[in-house]
Amino acid sequence: MNHIKKYPFLLFPLLLIIIYIINPFNLFVSGNELSFISLVISCLIIELFIQKAKNGEEIYMRPIAAMTAMEEAVGRATEMGNPVLFVPGISGLDEIDTISGVMILGHVAGMTAEYEANLHVPCCVPIVMEAAKESCKEAYLKKGRPDLYNESMVHYVTDDQFAYAAGVNGIMLREKPAAVFYQGKFYAESLLLAETGSSVGALQIAGTGSSSQIPFFVTACDYVLIGEEFYAASAYLSGSPEMIGSIKGQDYVKLVCIFSIAFTVLISVLNYILPKLYFSLQNLIKWFLTTDFTNWIPFDFINFIFRTSII
């Protein structure tokens, strides 16, 4: 009852399922009950964790090595007196990878403001450059160091793929950054960038949802946010309760799906095995009851052993 008072939206899915079962005026198409109930339960779980995050409850997320190494990378750059280079990829804001990269940029910019390290953000797309500027400016304001923010730290290079890679490589060779972040959407230029960063001795942390580029980053970088880890890290570092709660809720939805699949497979296997096992046991019992085991007992041999032992 306390949970219902705290989360009144819990009553809405139950009401929706009742309406679906009654189906007044044929509002719903019959035959999709499982899909409908699964969708309602998934939305309920995600909304529940979003509300928990909004209420200030602690939402535990598994620590990711690449995410925890970000502070180490910025601290290393501060100790060495070298800048931090952040590469947000070559795609626009229509790609979810780029949006996640800009969110992570805000977290990295906050650490550079706190540690007073230099930050370089070369951009390939003008609209991404503007979003990156706003993200960095907000991060420096939150840390109380707006005086350290410089408009030139986020700058435009070019919109050509390999010309951009050449420009970023030139920045690496000239500036010798101690930490390099590759967070965004990457294509064939990924290995060119990562190899150059490795050659200057930078601590490199990459993150992308592009499955074709992950092997190159794994080969040349120190830490990599692989696939969903990239999106989860950006949501967690953003600090938004909606994003953190949705990530946690999706994890529980996946867990429910895994158990449902395992339960379905187990029931299917038992349904296939048990009838055959039943008939096998039935035949075994029948054979046991109809067989004359007296013919199996060697009475002559037992009598011989008995007489021998007496003598």
C-alpha positions in Angstrom: 0.0 0.0 0.0 2.9 2.4 0.8 4.4 1.7 -2.6 1.1 2.7 -4.3 0.9 5.9 -2.3 4.5 6.7 -3.3 4.1 5.6 -6.9 0.5 6.2 -7.9 1.2 5.4 -11.5 1.4 1.7 -10.6 -2.4 1.6 -10.7 -2.5 2.7 -14.4 -1.0 -0.5 -15.9 -3.5 -2.6 -13.9 -6.4 -0.5 -15.1 -5.1 -0.7 -18.7 -4.8 -4.5 -18.5 -8.4 -4.7 -17.1 -9.7 -2.6 -20.0 -7.8 -4.7 -22.5 -9.4 -7.9 -21.0 -12.9 -6.4 -21.1 -12.2 -4.8 -24.5 -15.2 -2.5 -24.7 -16.3 -1.5 -28.2 -13.5 -3.7 -29.6 -10.8 -1.1 -28.8 -8.0 -3.7 -28.9 -7.1 -6.3 -31.5 -7.5 -9.8 -29.9 -4.7 -12.4 -30.2 -1.8 -10.1 -29.0 -2.3 -10.5 -25.3 1.2 -11.6 -24.6 2.8 -8.7 -26.5 0.5 -6.2 -24.9 1.1 -7.4 -21.3 4.9 -7.6 -22.0 4.9 -4.0 -23.3 2.9 -2.7 -20.3 5.2 -4.5 -17.8 8.3 -3.2 -19.5 7.1 0.4 -19.4 6.1 0.0 -15.8 9.5 -1.2 -14.7 11.3 1.6 -16.6 9.0 4.2 -15.2 9.4 2.8 -11.7 13.1 3.3 -11.7 12.9 6.7 -13.3 10.6 7.8 -10.4 13.1 6.2 -7.9 15.9 8.2 -9.4 13.8 11.4 -9.3 13.0 10.8 -5.6 16.7 10.7 -4.9 17.0 7.0 -4.2 20.4 5.4 -5.0 20.5 3.7 -8.3 23.5 1.3 -8.4 25.2 0.8 -11.8 28.1 -1.6 -12.4 31.4 0.3 -12.5 32.9 0.4 -16.0 36.7 0.4 -16.3 36.8 3.0 -19.1 34.4 5.3 -17.2 36.4 5.2 -14.0 39.7 5.7 -16.0 38.5 9.1 -17.3 39.5 10.9 -14.1 42.9 9.1 -14.2 43.4 10.3 -17.7 42.7 13.9 -16.9 44.8 13.8 -13.8 47.7 12.3 -15.8 47.4 15.2 -18.3 47.4 17.7 -15.4 50.5 16.2 -13.8 52.4 16.1 -17.1 51.3 19.6 -18.1 50.0 18.4 -21.4 46.5 19.1 -22.8 43.5 16.8 -23.1 42.2 16.0 -26.6 38.6 15.1 -27.1 37.5 13.8 -30.5 33.6 13.7 -30.9 33.6 11.7 -34.2 32.6 12.8 -37.7 28.8 12.5 -37.7 26.1 15.1 -36.9 23.6 15.2 -34.0 21.3 12.9 -35.9 23.4 10.0 -34.7 22.9 8.8 -31.1 26.6 8.1 -30.8 27.4 11.8 -31.3 24.8 12.9 -28.7 26.3 10.4 -26.2 29.8 11.7 -27.0 28.7 15.3 -26.3 27.3 14.2 -22.9 30.6 12.6 -22.0 32.4 15.7 -23.2 30.5 17.7 -20.5 31.8 15.3 -17.8 35.4 15.5 -19.2 35.2 19.3 -19.4 34.1 19.5 -15.8 37.2 17.5 -14.8 39.5 19.7 -16.9 38.0 22.8 -15.2 38.5 21.2 -11.8 42.1 20.2 -12.5 42.9 23.3 -14.5 44.0 21.3 -17.5 43.9 22.5 -21.1 41.2 21.0 -23.4 41.1 20.7 -27.2 37.9 19.6 -29.0 38.4 19.5 -32.8 35.0 19.1 -34.6 34.0 17.9 -38.0 30.4 19.2 -38.1 29.5 22.8 -37.3 26.3 22.0 -35.4 28.3 19.5 -33.3 30.9 22.3 -32.6 28.1 24.5 -31.2 26.7 21.8 -29.0 30.2 21.0 -27.8 30.8 24.7 -26.9 27.6 24.8 -24.9 28.4 21.6 -23.1 31.9 22.8 -22.2 30.7 26.2 -21.1 28.0 24.7 -18.9 30.6 22.3 -17.3 33.0 25.1 -16.5 30.1 27.2 -15.0 29.0 24.3 -12.8 32.6 23.9 -11.5 32.7 27.6 -10.7 35.6 28.2 -13.2 34.0 30.2 -16.0 37.3 32.2 -16.3 39.1 29.1 -17.5 36.7 28.6 -20.4 38.0 29.6 -23.8 35.9 29.7 -27.0 38.9 28.5 -29.0 39.1 25.2 -27.0 36.3 23.9 -29.2 37.1 24.6 -32.9 36.2 23.5 -36.4 38.6 21.6 -38.6 36.9 20.4 -41.7 33.9 18.3 -42.8 36.0 15.9 -45.0 36.6 12.6 -43.4 40.3 12.0 -44.0 41.2 15.7 -44.0 39.7 15.8 -40.5 41.7 12.7 -39.5 44.9 14.4 -40.8 44.1 17.6 -39.0 43.5 15.8 -35.7 46.7 13.8 -36.2 48.6 17.0 -36.7 47.2 18.4 -33.4 48.4 15.2 -31.6 51.9 15.4 -33.1 52.2 19.1 -32.2 50.5 19.3 -28.9 51.5 15.8 -27.5 48.3 15.4 -25.5 48.6 13.2 -22.4 45.0 12.0 -22.7 42.9 11.4 -25.8 39.2 10.6 -25.8 37.4 9.2 -28.9 33.7 9.4 -28.1 31.2 9.4 -30.9 30.5 7.9 -34.3 33.6 6.8 -36.2 34.3 5.1 -39.5 37.5 4.2 -41.4 39.5 7.0 -39.7 39.3 5.4 -36.3 42.5 3.3 -36.6 44.4 6.3 -38.1 43.6 8.4 -35.1 44.2 5.7 -32.5 47.6 4.7 -33.9 48.7 8.4 -33.9 47.5 8.8 -30.3 49.4 5.6 -29.3 52.6 6.9 -31.0 52.7 10.0 -28.9 52.2 8.0 -25.6 48.7 9.3 -24.8 46.3 7.5 -22.5 43.5 6.7 -24.9 39.8 6.1 -24.0 37.4 5.3 -26.8 33.7 4.8 -27.0 31.4 4.1 -29.9 28.4 2.1 -30.9 29.8 1.3 -34.3 30.6 -2.5 -34.2 32.9 -2.4 -37.2 35.2 0.1 -35.5 35.3 -1.4 -32.0 38.1 -3.9 -32.9 40.4 -1.1 -34.0 39.9 0.9 -30.8 40.4 -2.3 -28.7 43.7 -2.9 -30.5 45.1 0.7 -30.1 43.4 2.2 -27.1 43.9 1.6 -23.4 40.2 1.6 -22.5 37.1 1.1 -24.6 33.4 1.6 -24.0 31.9 -1.2 -26.1 28.5 -0.9 -27.6 25.8 -0.4 -24.9 28.5 0.5 -22.3 29.0 3.7 -24.3 25.3 4.7 -24.0 25.1 3.6 -20.4 28.2 5.6 -19.5 26.9 8.8 -21.2 23.5 8.4 -19.4 25.2 7.8 -16.0 27.7 10.7 -16.4 25.0 13.1 -17.5 23.4 12.8 -14.0 19.9 13.0 -15.5 17.5 10.9 -13.3 15.4 10.1 -16.4 18.4 8.6 -18.2 19.8 6.8 -15.2 16.4 5.4 -14.2 15.7 4.3 -17.8 19.1 2.5 -18.0 18.4 0.6 -14.8 14.9 -0.2 -15.8 16.0 -1.6 -19.2 18.5 -3.8 -17.4 15.7 -5.3 -15.3 13.5 -5.7 -18.4 16.4 -7.6 -20.1 16.7 -9.8 -17.0 13.0 -10.6 -17.1 13.3 -11.5 -20.8 16.3 -13.8 -20.1 14.4 -15.7 -17.3 11.3 -15.9 -19.6 13.3 -17.4 -22.4 15.0 -19.8 -20.1 11.7 -20.9 -18.5 10.1 -21.4 -22.0 13.1 -23.5 -23.1 12.9 -25.6 -19.9 9.1 -26.2 -20.3 9.6 -27.1 -24.0 12.3 -29.6 -23.2 10.3 -31.2 -20.3 7.3 -31.3 -22.6 9.3 -33.3 -25.1 11.1 -35.6 -22.6 8.5 -36.4 -20.0 6.0 -38.3 -22.3 8.8 -40.5 -23.5 10.1 -41.0 -20.0 6.6 -41.9 -18.8 6.2 -44.6 -21.4 9.7 -45.9 -20.7 8.9 -46.2 -17.0 5.6 -47.8 -17.7 7.2 -50.4 -19.9 9.9 -51.0 -17.3 7.3 -51.6 -14.6 5.3 -53.9 -16.9 8.4 -55.9 -17.7 9.3 -56.2 -14.0 5.9 -57.5 -13.1 5.6 -60.1 -15.9 9.1 -61.5 -15.7 9.7 -64.7 -13.8 13.0 -64.0 -12.0 13.1 -67.6 -10.5 14.7 -68.8 -13.7 17.5 -66.3 -13.2 18.5 -67.6 -9.8 21.3 -70.3 -9.9 20.0 -72.6 -7.2 22.5 -75.4 -8.0 25.4 -73.0 -7.7 24.1 -71.6 -4.4 23.5 -75.1 -3.0 27.1 -76.1 -4.0 28.5 -73.0 -2.3 26.4 -73.7 0.8 27.6 -77.3 1.1 31.2 -76.3 0.5 31.2 -73.7 3.2 29.7 -76.2 5.7 32.4 -78.8 5.0 
